[in-house]
Amino acid sequence: MNTIEKIKTAVKNSGIDAVMITSPANRLYASGFSSSAGLALATAEKAWFFTDSRYFEAAQNEIEGFDVELIAGEETYGGKINEIISQYGIGTLGFEDECVTFAEFKRWSARLEARLEASQTLLTALRAVKNREELDGMIKAQRLAEKAFGEVLPLISTDITEKELAAELVYRFLRLGAENVSFDPIVVSGVRSSMPHGVPTDARIGKGFLTIDFGVKLDGWCSDTTRTLCVGGYDAEMRRVYETVLKAQAAGIAAVRADVPGSEIDGAARRVISEAGYGAYFGHGFGHGLGLEVHESPNAAPSNRGGIPAGAVISAEPGIYIPGRYGVRIEDVLYVTPNGCENLTKLPKELLVI
């Protein structure tokens, strides 16, 4: 993963002279190098990666397409950038306005000898479209997470707690080679399954619905999947709720293709849930973008009237959550194509009873 040539081309076609990349996710995207400290800078012709002594040698060995420079002693990132600003006549410097705090913006503005211009969309637009290599990385992460999920299924019973099940899942992620979780697993059961982002507790798995939302990071790429199971059986309404969510997901997936607005995709799924009488119990959007971060652009939500680009990866996760009773969410991950989408998730979706 090294997209610096794409970024240089984007800078050339924009109204800025250079872009400064400070967030960990975008530094990784630009350079393929992961570190807790560093800064990347790119013009239309050249790129630099600055870091301190902790990462300098590794950066020299691993990063291609950049001049890797050490920030040593009393040197500062601002001082190094100003040298380049002066040498290359940079008048306008783009920055990540959605990642930089107001305090950081004030400090950069005071120190740098170029005008700062909000340029988050330059990087967001590039990251939204995955090439084949990037997509393959996401698929590998997805398969690892799915394998771990399969390994914990035999452990599910009313004798294990929600926290214990979440811990078993994380252990298997790491044992199978994941670098980390993409988010803390959500494991909620019984009446607690009505909480979309409920936190696992010390309570034993309750009878009824059990929702497990999980994901890993592998080579920087995130996976994200949700499956709702049933512990100890279900009644007719529980079955109806589950089937409604499954039909809503299918309707949303059928609406996905390049340039279709996110709101239209969301609406296709939302209509199914509303027509079944559960519209008041579906509060979040149909899906979100996925990549180096578990939530990124673009979104398939009521507020997004922009078209989803070909090459985007989005989740498909409608749900019904009835407070004090139960909830159901089913989530897959989709790769958007000109004529539809490719479902990257291979886990079955029929209601599993344990």
N, C-alpha and C positions, 0 to 999 in steps of 0.2 A: 504494500500500500504506500504509494508516494504520488501525490497528485499535484506536485508543484508546477508542472508544465501547464495543467489546466488553470491553476490559479494565476499564473503569469499571463496567460491568454485573456483571462477574465479582467485582469487589471488593465491590459492593453485596450480592451473594448469598453472600459468604464471611464468615468470622468476623474479618476484619481491617478496620482503618480505612483503610489505604492500602497501596500496594505500591511498592517501590523497584526500579527496573530498571537494572541496571548492565552487563550483558553486551552486546557489540556486536550479536549476533544478535537479542536481544529488544528492544534499543533500536530497531533497524531495523524489527522487526515492529510495534512500538507506534507509531512515528512516521513510518516511511517514509524516515528520514534516516540516512545512513551516515557515521560519523565514528569516529576512533580515541579520542576523548575525549567524555565526556558522561554524563548521568544523567537518567533520566526518573522522575517520581513521579506517582502517580495515586490520587485518592480516588474515591468513587462519583460525585462531582459535578464534579471539576476535575482538570486535569493540568498538569504543568510539565515543561519540558525545560531542563536546565542544561548549559552548555558554556562553554569558554573563548574567548578572542579569535580563535583560529585558525578556529573554525567558527561564531561567533556570527552574522555577517551572513548566511551561507548558511542557517543554521538558521532565522533570522527569515523568509527569503524562501521556504523550502521546506516548513516544518512547519506543518500546520494542526491545530487542536483543542488546542493547548498554549499556555500562557504560556511564551515563550522568555526565559530570563534568563541574563545574563552572570555568570560567575565571574571577577572582576577583582581585581587587586592581591593583597591579603592575604586576600581572601575564600576560603572553603572550601565544598566541597559539603556537609559536615556542618553548617556554620553556616547555610547556606541552608535545609537540610531542617529544622533545629531551629526556624527562624522559622515555617515552615509547620506544624510539629507544634504549636507554641504557639498559632498563630492559629486552627487548625482543630480543636484538641482531639484530636489523634491519639494514641491510647494504644497501639495495636498496629500495627506496621509490617511488612508482608511483605517478604521478600527472597529472592533466587534462591540457595537453599541448595546447588544442584548446580554453581553457577558461582563462588560466593564462596569464597575460600580460608579456612582457619581463622584465619590471621593477619588477613585483611581483616575477618572476622566479629568478632574481638576489638577491632579498631580502631573499627568501626562501633558496636559495643555500648558502648564507652567514651565515644564522642562524641555519640551520639544520645539524645535525651530521650524515647524511646518503646521499648517492648518489641519486640524483633525476633522474628518468627515465620517459620519455613520455609514458603515459598509457591511453590516452583518448579512444583508441579503445576497451579497456577492458570494459568500461562502455557503450560505443556506441553500441557494439555488444549485450550486455544484453538488453539495452533499445529498440533496434530495434525489438525485439520479444516480443509480448504481450501475456500474459496468459489470461484465460477466465475472471478472475476478472478485469484485466486491460481493456480488450476489453469491458466489460459491462460498465465500467466507461466512456469510450469514447462514447459508444452508448447513455448513459444518457445525455452527453453533447450535442451530435448531436440532440437528440429529443428536448431538451430545445431550442436550437437555431432555429430549424425548426418551433416550435410552435410560437416563437416570430416573425419569418418571416411571418408566416400566419396572425398574428395579424396586421402587418403593411401594408399588401397588399391593404386593403380598403382605406388607407390613400393616396395612390399614385395618384397624378394628377399633372397637370401643374401649380397648385396653391401653391405647397409646394416646398421648396428648397432642394437641395441635402443635405446640412448640417442638415436641419430639419428632413429629412427622416432618416439620419444616427443617429441623436439624439433619435428619436422615437424608433429605433431598439435597441439602447443601453439601454434605459429606460426599455423596455420590457425584455431584457436579465436579468437585475438586479431584476426587480420585480418578475420574474419567478424563481429566486433563483441562478442565476449564480454568481460566486465570482468575475468575471471580464470578459472583452473581451479577446479573445486570440490574437487579433490585432485590430487596429482601422478599422471600417467598410469602405469599398470602395463603394461609391455611385457615379457613373458617368453616365451622360445621353447625348443623342443627339450626337453631334460631339465629345464630351469629352469621350464617351464610347470607343474610339480608344486607350485610355491610360490604359494599363493593371493595373497599380497601381496608378491611378489618385486619387487625394484627393478631397473629397466633398467640394463644394464651396457654396457661397451665391446665386448662380444662381438658378432660378426655374427649375424644372425638364423639360428637353427639349423633344420635340417629336422625335420619333425614338427609337433606342435601349436604354435601361436602364440596366446597369450592377450593381449588388449588390453582393459584396463579404463580407462574415460575419462569425464570429466565437465567441465562448464563452469558458471560463474556468470554469470547474465544478469539485470540488474535485481534482484539479490539472491537469485534463485532458482537452485537447484542441479539439474543433471542427473547421471545415473549410468547407464552402460551397459557391458556386457561382451560381447565376441564372441570366440570361439575359432575360428581359421582353421587350415588345414593347409598347410604348405609342403612341396612335393615329393612328396605322396602319403601314403597311410595303409594300414595292414593291417587285417585283419578285427577284431581286438580293439579297435584304435583307433576303428573305426567303431562297434563295439558300445558302447564307453564314451561316445562322443558322443551316440548315440541314446538311451542310458539317461538322460543328463543332460537331454536335450531332453524325454523323456517325463516325467521327474520335475518339470521346470518346468511342463509342461502340467497335471500332476496337482495341483500346488500352486496354480496359477492357477485351476483349476476349483473349488477349495475356498474361494476368496476370496469373501466377501460380508460385509456389515456385521454386526458382533457375533459373528462366528466367532472363537474364541480364536486367538492367534498360534501357539500350540503345535499346534493342530489343522491349520492351514495347513502348517506345517513338517512335521508328521507325514505328510501326504498325499504330499509330495514324497520324504520320507526313506524311506517304505516302498518306493517304486519302486526306489530305489538299493540298499536292503538286499536286496530280493528278487532283484536282478540279481547279488548277490554282492560289491557294492562298498561296503557300509555303513561299513566301517572307514575309508574314504577320503573321507568327507563330514563334516568336522569343524565347520563353522560353521553358522549358522542360515540358513533359507530367504531371509529378507529383513529389511530395516530401514526405518524411516521416513525420509522425505526431504522437504526443504522449503528453508528458509533455510540449513540446514546439511545436509551430505551424509549425516550419520548423526544421526537424531533419533527421537523416539518417534512411533508405536509400532513394536515389532519383531514379526516373524513368526518366532519362535524357540522352541525347546523350553521355555525358561524362562518364556515369557509366556503365562499362562493366562487373561489378560484378553481381552475381545472387541476386535477392531479396529473403530474407529468408522467410520460412513459419512463420506466426505469425506477420509479419510486417504489419503496417497500412500506406497506401500511398494515396495521392490524385490522382484524375484523372481529369485533367483540361486543355485540349487543348483549343486554342483560335485562332481567326482571328481578327487582328486589322489593319484597313486601315486608315492611318493618315489623319486627316481632314474630314473624312466621318463618320465612326462608327466602333464599335468592338463588338465581341461576345465571351463570355467564359461560359462554363458549367462545373461545378466542383462537383464531388462526392468524397466520401472517401471509400476506399476498404480495406478489411482485407484479406491478402494473405494466401491461403491454398495450400496444396500439389497438388490439382487438379484444381485450379482456384482461385476464390476470392468470398468474400461475400461483397455485396454493403451495407454499413452502412447508406447510404443516402436514405431517403424515399420521398423526395419532387418530384413532377412530373416534367418532362422535356419538355413537349410539349410547343411550343411558346405561351406564355400568352400575350394577347393584352388587354391593359387597356385604 
